[in-house]
């Protein structure tokens, strides 16, 4: 059986004046902030850690961090490395959080391996942390 023909794309009426060079990062408002200031915005200036995230990681992939043995290895092994969130990842999470709290959509688009998954999971962790913090204290952190 022959496959169905592909539909014809019609670009008449589409504004093509915008080019990729016109695109912005979307986080320009955070450029002036240091990593410390970004952590403080989240109320995490003392910990520099995303709540509910592991604090250390196995860069060699020799342990399974979700097991008791893996947790023990991460807490005792000198080979376990601290999880360090990079500036651009932290800015991305803050922007995601800001957009989520305003009910606005956001799209993460960058190269492979830059940290989009970490940012998306970090958003969920931060929203959970903010909710728990608010329930306990009556205000948001930061």
N, C-alpha and C positions, 0 to 999 in steps of 0.2 A: 504494500500500500504506500502510495506517495505521501510524504509529509505535507501538511498544509503550508501554503505559501506564507512567507513573513509579511506582516502588514507594512505598508508604505508609511514612512514618517513624513509628516507635513510640518515644516518649520515656518510656513508663511505666518506673519503676524507675531513671531517670537522676537523679542528684543535681543539682538546679538551684539549690542554696543558694549556690554560689559565683558571684559576679558579677565583672565586669571590674574593678570597683573593688578587689577582693580580690587582684588579680594583683600580682606583684612583678616588678622588673626582672631579677632573677636574678644581679645583680652587686653586691649591697649590700655584700659583704665587701671590695670594692675602693674604696668611696667615699672612704675617708680618705687614699688614696694620690695623690700628685702625679704628673704625667706623667713627670717625671724618675725617680721611684721605680718607676713601671711599666716604663720602659725598663730600669732596673737589674735588675728581676726577670727580664727576658729575657736579661740579660748584654749589653745593647746600649746601656748608659748613655752611652757615648762617641760612638756613631754616630747615635742617634735615627733609625735606618733599618731597615726590614724587609729582611732578606737576600733577594737575588735580585730585589728590586723596583727599578724605575727610580728614580733619585734626583731626577730633574726631569721636568716634564711641560709639554706645550704646551696652555695653556688655550684657545687659539684653534682648535685642531684643524687646523693648517696642515701638520703633518708626520706622517709614518708612523713612529712610534718604533721599530718592529721592523726597519726597513731601515737600511743603513749611512748613507744620507743623513740619515735621521731621528735616528740616534744622534749623528751629527756635529752636526746642528742643536741637539739638546738639550745637547750639551757645550760649544757655542760661542756660541749666541744669547743676547743679553741678555734676550730675551722669554721664555726658558725659566724656569719657576717651580719652586722646590723643592717636592718632594712632602712635604707635612706630614700626618702621621697625627694625627687629632684624638683627644682624650682618650677619648671614648666608643668610638671604633673600636679603640683600643689595649686598653681594658678588655675589649671583646668578644673580641678575639683571645686575650688572656690567659685569659679564661674558657673559650673553646673549647679552648685548649691544655690547660688544667687538666683539663677534662672528658675530653678525648681520652686523656690520660695515665692517667686513672683508669678508662678503658673505659666512660664514662657518655655517654649521648646528650645532645644539646642542640638546641634549636630557636631559630633567629634569627627574631624577629618584631618588626618596627617599620615605620615609615612608608617610603614610596618615597624613595630618594635619601639614605638615612642612612649607607650603607656596608656593607651585608650582603655584597655580592660581594667587596669589598676584604677584609673580615674572613675570608671563606671561603678565598680565595686566600692571604691572609696566614697562615692556619693551616697550609696546605700548605707554604708557604715556611718557616715557623718549625719545623715538624716535620722538614723536610729539613735545615735549619740545625742543629737540635739533634742529629740523627743524625750528621751530619758532624763536628760539634764533639766528640761523645762518642767517635766512632771515633778521632779524632786525639788527644784529651786524656784519655780514660778517665772523664770526668765531664761533666755537663750545664752549660751556661752559667748565669749568674745566681746 
